[in-house]
Amino acid sequence: MKRTLFALVIAVALIAGNTFADAVLTVVHGIPGLPEPVTVTANGGELGTFDFNESLGPLDVPAGEYDVEVLLEGEPVPPLSATVTLEDSINYTAVAHLSETGDHAVAVRE
């Protein structure tokens, strides 16, 4: 899921047509037990497909706002969607994981 989220952010950056170099992002898929890899999209464009325990990055991406969604078999994995804002010259890590209660969660941190 983490890699999926990361891939989604990268895809959004490509779709937006911006030049890479403003923010740095690493994405990690940390949700075990899903039946298939997940696909991450950003602003509606596919970033990539990832398996549990995979990561992507660090990637240089344009600063800006990204709507990210994690899909399993083409359907959203609730509540794995978020709007994230990446700022110039900041390193970010996006992680899809299980919460303390076992629910799917996503976190993006500096």
ROPAMI-541913 format. One line per 4 residues: number of its first residue (from 1); their letters; for each residue x, y, z of N, C-alpha, C. Coordinates in steps of 0.05 Angstrom, whole numbers, plus 5000, padded with zeros to 4 digits. Example, Ala and Ser with C-alpha at 12.3 -4.5 7.8 and 13.67 -1.06 7.14 Angstrom:
// ROPAMI-541913
1	AS	5264/4886/5156/5246/4910/5156/5264/4934/5156; 5257/4955/5142/5273/4979/5143/5258/5001/5157
END
This chain:
// ROPAMI-541913
1	MKRT	5017/4976/5000/5000/5000/5000/5018/5025/5000; 5039/5024/5015/5057/5048/5016/5069/5054/4989; 5079/5033/4976/5090/5037/4950/5069/5047/4931; 5045/5036/4935/5023/5044/4918/5017/5073/4921
5	LFAL	5017/5083/4945/5012/5111/4950/5034/5128/4939; 5058/5119/4941/5081/5133/4930/5078/5135/4900; 5072/5112/4888/5069/5111/4859/5047/5130/4850; 5026/5132/4865/5004/5149/4858/5013/5178/4858
9	VIAV	5028/5186/4877/5038/5213/4878/5056/5220/4854; 5072/5200/4847/5090/5204/4824/5073/5207/4798; 5053/5190/4795/5036/5191/4771/5022/5218/4769; 5013/5228/4791/5000/5254/4791/5019/5275/4781
13	ALIA	5043/5274/4790/5063/5294/4782/5068/5292/4752; 5069/5268/4741/5073/5265/4713/5049/5275/4697; 5026/5269/4707/5001/5278/4693/4999/5309/4693; 5007/5320/4715/5006/5350/4717/5026/5363/4699
17	GNTF	5046/5348/4689/5064/5360/4670/5085/5378/4682; 5089/5375/4708/5108/5392/4722/5136/5380/4720; 5156/5397/4726/5184/5388/4726/5190/5377/4754; 5204/5354/4755/5212/5342/4781/5234/5359/4793
21	ADAV	5234/5360/4820/5256/5372/4835/5248/5387/4859; 5223/5390/4866/5215/5407/4888/5212/5393/4915; 5201/5369/4915/5198/5354/4940/5209/5325/4936; 5214/5311/4958/5224/5284/4956/5204/5266/4970
25	LTVV	5196/5244/4957/5175/5226/4967/5184/5197/4966; 5179/5183/4988/5183/5154/4989/5156/5142/4997; 5148/5120/4983/5122/5107/4988/5127/5079/4997; 5112/5070/5018/5115/5043/5030/5088/5029/5031
29	HGIP	5087/5004/5023/5063/4987/5025/5066/4969/5049; 5052/4975/5071/5054/4960/5095/5029/4947/5105; 5011/4939/5086/4987/4925/5094/4988/4896/5086; 4992/4878/5105/4994/4849/5099/4967/4837/5093
33	GLPE	4967/4814/5079/4943/4798/5077/4924/4806/5054; 4931/4825/5038/4913/4832/5016/4917/4810/4994; 4895/4803/4980/4896/4780/4961/4912/4786/4936; 4916/4811/4929/4930/4818/4905/4946/4844/4910
37	PVTV	4964/4851/4891/4977/4877/4894/4956/4900/4892; 4963/4923/4902/4946/4946/4900/4956/4965/4878; 4938/4981/4867/4946/5001/4847/4941/5028/4860; 4960/5046/4856/4957/5073/4867/4953/5092/4844
41	TANG	4934/5111/4849/4928/5132/4829/4932/5159/4842; 4939/5178/4827/4942/5206/4836/4928/5224/4816; 4909/5240/4827/4893/5258/4810/4882/5243/4786; 4874/5217/4790/4861/5201/4770/4880/5185/4752
45	GELG	4906/5190/4753/4925/5176/4736/4939/5154/4752; 4944/5131/4739/4957/5109/4752/4986/5114/4756; 4995/5109/4781/5024/5112/4788/5038/5085/4786; 5025/5064/4794/5037/5038/4793/5023/5018/4811
49	TFDF	5032/4993/4810/5021/4971/4825/5042/4959/4843; 5035/4954/4869/5054/4945/4889/5044/4923/4906; 5063/4906/4915/5057/4885/4934/5064/4894/4963; 5054/4879/4982/5061/4884/5010/5091/4884/5014
53	NESL	5101/4902/5031/5129/4904/5039/5147/4916/5018; 5135/4927/4997/5152/4940/4976/5151/4971/4981; 5172/4984/4971/5173/5013/4973/5183/5024/4947; 5179/5050/4943/5188/5063/4919/5200/5090/4927
57	GPLD	5223/5096/4916/5235/5122/4921/5261/5120/4936; 5272/5142/4943/5260/5169/4942/5258/5180/4914; 5236/5194/4909/5230/5206/4883/5229/5236/4885; 5239/5250/4866/5236/5279/4864/5209/5285/4851
61	VPAG	5192/5300/4864/5165/5307/4852/5160/5337/4855; 5144/5348/4837/5138/5376/4840/5121/5381/4865; 5127/5404/4878/5110/5411/4901/5082/5416/4891; 5062/5411/4908/5034/5415/4901/5016/5396/4915
65	EYDV	4990/5397/4908/4970/5381/4920/4963/5357/4903; 4960/5334/4916/4955/5309/4901/4932/5294/4915; 4912/5285/4899/4891/5267/4908/4900/5239/4902; 4905/5224/4923/4916/5197/4920/4895/5176/4929
69	EVLL	4893/5154/4914/4874/5133/4920/4888/5106/4916; 4882/5087/4934/4893/5060/4932/4870/5042/4924; 4876/5026/4903/4855/5008/4891/4864/4979/4894; 4845/4962/4899/4849/4933/4900/4829/4921/4880
73	EGEP	4839/4907/4860/4822/4895/4839/4805/4917/4826; 4815/4941/4823/4800/4963/4810/4781/4977/4828; 4778/4969/4853/4759/4982/4871/4774/4996/4893; 4764/5018/4904/4778/5032/4926/4780/5015/4950
77	VPPL	4803/5018/4965/4807/5004/4990/4801/5025/5012; 4777/5025/5023/4770/5046/5042/4787/5042/5068; 4795/5062/5081/4794/5091/5074/4820/5100/5062; 4831/5085/5043/4857/5091/5033/4856/5111/5009
81	SATV	4848/5135/5016/4850/5157/4998/4856/5182/5014; 4870/5200/5002/4878/5224/5017/4885/5246/4997; 4883/5270/5007/4894/5293/4992/4918/5302/5007; 4941/5303/4994/4966/5311/5007/4978/5334/4992
85	TLED	4990/5352/5008/5004/5375/4997/5034/5371/5003; 5050/5371/4982/5079/5369/4984/5092/5396/4979; 5110/5404/4998/5122/5430/4996/5151/5428/4986; 5160/5450/4974/5188/5452/4964/5208/5443/4985
89	SINY	5228/5428/4976/5252/5422/4992/5246/5406/5018; 5224/5391/5018/5217/5375/5042/5217/5345/5033; 5227/5328/5051/5226/5299/5046/5201/5287/5059; 5185/5271/5045/5161/5259/5055/5162/5229/5053
93	TAVA	5149/5215/5071/5145/5186/5069/5115/5181/5071; 5104/5167/5052/5076/5159/5052/5075/5129/5058; 5059/5121/5078/5058/5093/5087/5029/5084/5089; 5022/5063/5075/4996/5050/5079/5001/5027/5099
97	HLSE	4985/5026/5120/4990/5007/5142/4964/4999/5155; 4967/4982/5175/4944/4975/5192/4945/4992/5217; 4922/5003/5225/4921/5018/5250/4922/4999/5274; 4923/5011/5298/4924/4995/5322/4899/4977/5325
101	TGDH	4877/4985/5312/4852/4969/5313/4850/4950/5289; 4870/4950/5272/4870/4931/5249/4857/4942/5224; 4849/4968/5225/4837/4980/5201/4859/4990/5182; 4852/4992/5156/4871/5003/5137/4874/5033/5142
105	AVAV	4899/5042/5140/4905/5071/5145/4927/5080/5126; 4928/5106/5122/4950/5117/5106/4960/5142/5121; 4986/5145/5121/4999/5168/5134/5020/5179/5117; 5021/5206/5115/5042/5220/5101/5056/5238/5121
109	RE	5082/5235/5124/5097/5251/5144/5122/5262/5132; 5130/5284/5143/5156/5296/5136/5178/5280/5148
END
